[in-house]
Amino acid sequence: MKRVIVTEYLEIDLDTEEWCCRCCQHKLISVHKNYKEGCLVYARDPSSLYPPHVPAERYSFAPDKSICYFVEFYCPGCGTLIETECLPPGHPPTHDLELDLNNLRTRCSDGTE
């Protein structure tokens, strides 16, 4: 089984072509899909992260939740936080990683990775 590190918390299994958690080796989803689809998702209201600095105030540094929210993606196997992003309401998760598997296999087989 050949695994390649992609990010701090993600790797891919070249044999099964799956995204895996680097912490617990849990298989998330096919590398042909957005890895975030294989994660547990928690959408957070910005005010839960940025409470008012003065208790009686209604103002804080939190963006308005009608404009954006913070989305956290966790490994379903061990609960490791894999990624966080800020998205407008109704926006799908960003597809931020797409790999050239053939090129990666070639690089791994000739020892350059």
Helices and strands as residue ranges (DSSP letters): E 3-5, E 10-13, E 18-21, E 27-30, G 35-38, E 40-44, H 46-49, E 69-74, E 81-87, H 101-109
